[in-house]
Amino acid sequence: PVPAPPPAAVMPAPAPVVAAAEAPPDTILFRLAGSETMGRRLARRMSAGYLSLIGDSEVSVTATDRLIEVSGLQTGQREVITIAAGSSASGFTALLRGSADFAMSVRRILPAEAERLASLGDMTSPQAETVIGMQGVAAIVSPANRIQYMTIPQLRAVFAGRVTDWSELGGAPGPINVYLQDNQGGAIDVPQDAVLSADDPVGPASKVATEEALAAAVATDRGSLGLSTFGYTGNAKVLALAEAGAAPIMPTDLSVSTETYPLARRLYLYTSPTPPNQFVRRFASFVGSAGGQSVIEAAGVVPLTVRAERAPVQDAASERFRQLVNGAARL
């Protein structure tokens, strides 16, 4: 008999191909756009504080030239808040286009902007407009400069190039070297916006990229004069400022929060009065809360918290006034 052939080798069936599990897409909670002054430090800290408040872990910040992402993990899901830094005007444009949920602004919304956004509702109503803190803009000079104060009209005259020598302001003779932050063609807010309007002429000035660089340049130039937000003055000397005919006032938390300092300004968040996104209203409530205000203060902005402080009495005050406020504090 013919022997039976050996049994064919049995090949194991190929294992099924299992696709790698894809990470779930990021959840964008909300988007902020607008003032670079607010977005650079304040908005990222507020966003990180909010994510921590709602229980996110591993909160982190990534930043490119103009976009900042603050993210955290919530039960394995990555949650993101985006911040597009630019100018106050660009924030309102983003709100109009629907590419942002909040507009960040260092000034109140203009009537023309509110009209353009009327489809969202009344942008000047308390539901749309939130003041989150106060900020002072400081005039800074070299520590070697003997000038102690300037008036707002004098500042404008210097920036316009009408006053060019320190002797015209009561200082030692010498040219005034003006330093201004480059506004990149209007793409970002800059400190001089608090003094100059868009139509004001600007004389010769050295342009620098950042407030930190401006303060460093001013501190080492004996003839310098610049503007920087309070908290970014570095080693430069801060001047007291006065409205025409009024007493000079130094920028302090008290003078800025009470708006007696001439270059105090409010920082705003604007959103739709009836936002469809639940996180928008919750974030607006957070920034006004005690926890939110503590984050704002840590970012170098004067908070809205009501507190009592000893206020200096002006030299020109009457004796009767001094008696009335003796031992008192101001809210």
Solvent accessible surface area in square Angstrom, and as a share of the most:
residue,aa,sasa,rsa
1,P,179,1.12
2,V,142,0.81
3,P,115,0.72
4,A,90,0.70
5,P,113,0.71
6,P,116,0.73
7,P,127,0.80
8,A,91,0.70
9,A,91,0.70
10,V,138,0.79
11,M,156,0.70
12,P,113,0.71
13,A,91,0.71
14,P,126,0.79
15,A,85,0.66
16,P,116,0.73
17,V,150,0.86
18,V,128,0.73
19,A,89,0.69
20,A,91,0.70
21,A,106,0.82
22,E,160,0.72
23,A,90,0.70
24,P,78,0.49
25,P,113,0.71
26,D,69,0.36
27,T,55,0.32
28,I,95,0.48
29,L,3,0.01
30,F,1,0.01
31,R,75,0.27
32,L,2,0.01
33,A,7,0.05
34,G,1,0.01
35,S,0,0.00
36,E,24,0.11
37,T,14,0.08
38,M,2,0.01
39,G,0,0.00
40,R,48,0.17
41,R,80,0.29
42,L,4,0.02
43,A,0,0.00
44,R,71,0.26
45,R,102,0.37
46,M,0,0.00
47,S,0,0.00
48,A,26,0.20
49,G,18,0.18
50,Y,4,0.02
51,L,0,0.00
52,S,67,0.43
53,L,117,0.58
54,I,55,0.28
55,G,50,0.48
56,D,11,0.06
57,S,61,0.39
58,E,134,0.60
59,V,49,0.28
60,S,56,0.36
61,V,59,0.34
62,T,78,0.46
63,A,59,0.46
64,T,104,0.60
65,D,122,0.63
66,R,80,0.29
67,L,76,0.38
68,I,9,0.05
69,E,52,0.23
70,V,0,0.00
71,S,6,0.04
72,G,2,0.02
73,L,58,0.29
74,Q,51,0.23
75,T,136,0.79
76,G,58,0.56
77,Q,44,0.19
78,R,81,0.29
79,E,18,0.08
80,V,3,0.02
81,I,0,0.00
82,T,17,0.10
83,I,0,0.00
84,A,44,0.34
85,A,11,0.09
86,G,8,0.08
87,S,10,0.07
88,S,2,0.01
89,A,49,0.38
90,S,49,0.31
91,G,0,0.00
92,F,2,0.01
93,T,34,0.20
94,A,14,0.11
95,L,10,0.05
96,L,75,0.37
97,R,191,0.70
98,G,45,0.43
99,S,63,0.41
100,A,6,0.04
101,D,26,0.14
102,F,1,0.01
103,A,0,0.00
104,M,0,0.00
105,S,0,0.00
106,V,12,0.07
107,R,75,0.27
108,R,121,0.44
109,I,11,0.06
110,L,86,0.43
111,P,115,0.73
112,A,64,0.50
113,E,14,0.06
114,A,21,0.16
115,E,133,0.60
116,R,117,0.43
117,L,2,0.01
118,A,62,0.48
119,S,103,0.67
120,L,60,0.30
121,G,29,0.28
122,D,88,0.46
123,M,2,0.01
124,T,55,0.32
125,S,17,0.11
126,P,113,0.71
127,Q,97,0.43
128,A,1,0.01
129,E,31,0.14
130,T,32,0.19
131,V,41,0.23
132,I,1,0.00
133,G,0,0.00
134,M,8,0.04
135,Q,17,0.07
136,G,2,0.02
137,V,0,0.00
138,A,0,0.00
139,A,0,0.00
140,I,0,0.00
141,V,0,0.00
142,S,4,0.02
143,P,78,0.49
144,A,51,0.40
145,N,15,0.08
146,R,155,0.57
147,I,11,0.06
148,Q,115,0.51
149,Y,116,0.44
150,M,1,0.00
151,T,30,0.18
152,I,4,0.02
153,P,64,0.40
154,Q,59,0.26
155,L,0,0.00
156,R,99,0.36
157,A,13,0.10
158,V,4,0.02
159,F,2,0.01
160,A,20,0.16
161,G,27,0.26
162,R,159,0.58
163,V,24,0.14
164,T,80,0.47
165,D,40,0.21
166,W,9,0.03
167,S,56,0.36
168,E,98,0.44
169,L,24,0.12
170,G,57,0.54
171,G,5,0.05
172,A,53,0.41
173,P,113,0.71
174,G,21,0.20
175,P,93,0.59
176,I,18,0.09
177,N,58,0.30
178,V,13,0.08
179,Y,32,0.12
180,L,2,0.01
181,Q,5,0.02
182,D,53,0.28
183,N,55,0.28
184,Q,88,0.39
185,G,83,0.80
186,G,44,0.42
187,A,47,0.37
188,I,7,0.04
189,D,13,0.07
190,V,1,0.01
191,P,2,0.01
192,Q,16,0.07
193,D,73,0.38
194,A,36,0.28
195,V,6,0.04
196,L,18,0.09
197,S,68,0.44
198,A,112,0.86
199,D,137,0.71
200,D,49,0.25
201,P,87,0.55
202,V,75,0.43
203,G,19,0.18
204,P,123,0.78
205,A,36,0.28
206,S,56,0.36
207,K,113,0.48
208,V,27,0.16
209,A,69,0.54
210,T,58,0.34
211,E,1,0.01
212,E,90,0.41
213,A,45,0.35
214,L,1,0.00
215,A,4,0.03
216,A,62,0.48
217,A,27,0.21
218,V,0,0.00
219,A,20,0.16
220,T,118,0.69
221,D,32,0.16
222,R,180,0.66
223,G,13,0.12
224,S,0,0.00
225,L,0,0.00
226,G,0,0.00
227,L,1,0.00
228,S,0,0.00
229,T,0,0.00
230,F,69,0.29
231,G,54,0.52
232,Y,28,0.11
233,T,17,0.10
234,G,64,0.61
235,N,129,0.66
236,A,12,0.09
237,K,44,0.19
238,V,29,0.16
239,L,0,0.00
240,A,11,0.09
241,L,0,0.00
242,A,1,0.01
243,E,88,0.39
244,A,77,0.59
245,G,93,0.89
246,A,59,0.45
247,A,43,0.34
248,P,49,0.31
249,I,38,0.19
250,M,90,0.40
251,P,3,0.02
252,T,64,0.37
253,D,60,0.31
254,L,21,0.11
255,S,10,0.07
256,V,0,0.00
257,S,47,0.31
258,T,37,0.22
259,E,78,0.35
260,T,59,0.34
261,Y,3,0.01
262,P,28,0.18
263,L,10,0.05
264,A,22,0.17
265,R,25,0.09
266,R,106,0.39
267,L,1,0.00
268,Y,14,0.05
269,L,1,0.01
270,Y,0,0.00
271,T,6,0.04
272,S,17,0.11
273,P,23,0.14
274,T,112,0.65
275,P,28,0.17
276,P,140,0.88
277,N,41,0.21
278,Q,103,0.46
279,F,43,0.18
280,V,1,0.01
281,R,83,0.30
282,R,127,0.46
283,F,0,0.00
284,A,11,0.08
285,S,72,0.46
286,F,14,0.06
287,V,0,0.00
288,G,53,0.51
289,S,46,0.29
290,A,92,0.71
291,G,42,0.41
292,G,0,0.00
293,Q,11,0.05
294,S,64,0.41
295,V,34,0.20
296,I,0,0.00
297,E,73,0.33
298,A,68,0.53
299,A,5,0.04
300,G,45,0.44
301,V,10,0.06
302,V,12,0.07
303,P,3,0.02
304,L,79,0.39
305,T,76,0.44
306,V,119,0.68
307,R,86,0.31
308,A,65,0.50
309,E,54,0.24
310,R,166,0.61
311,A,40,0.31
312,P,116,0.73
313,V,52,0.30
314,Q,81,0.36
315,D,138,0.72
316,A,99,0.77
317,A,27,0.21
318,S,63,0.41
319,E,113,0.51
320,R,155,0.56
321,F,95,0.40
322,R,86,0.31
323,Q,108,0.48
324,L,111,0.55
325,V,46,0.26
326,N,128,0.65
327,G,58,0.56
328,A,48,0.37
329,A,56,0.44
330,R,107,0.39
331,L,141,0.70
